[in-house]
Amino acid sequence: MGSTEDKIKGNWNQLKGKVKQKYADLTDDDLQYQEGKEDELIGRIQEKTGEAKEDIKKYIDNL
């Protein structure tokens, strides 16, 4: 598991607000997190924003 997944798993409630600020189109449903489904979460963000998966991961890693 990479650092993005670790970060999501450990601090998602804190990170969610920052992600929502950057990607204002996202809803709470888009940002629902279930343990073990980090890739699914990133996929939903990617689908809604059109951002590359690697860019989303890099953004989360840098929070």
Secondary structure by P-SEA (a helix, b strand, c coil): ccaaaaaaacccccaaaaaaaaccccccccccccccaaaaaaaaaaaaccccaaaaaaaaaac
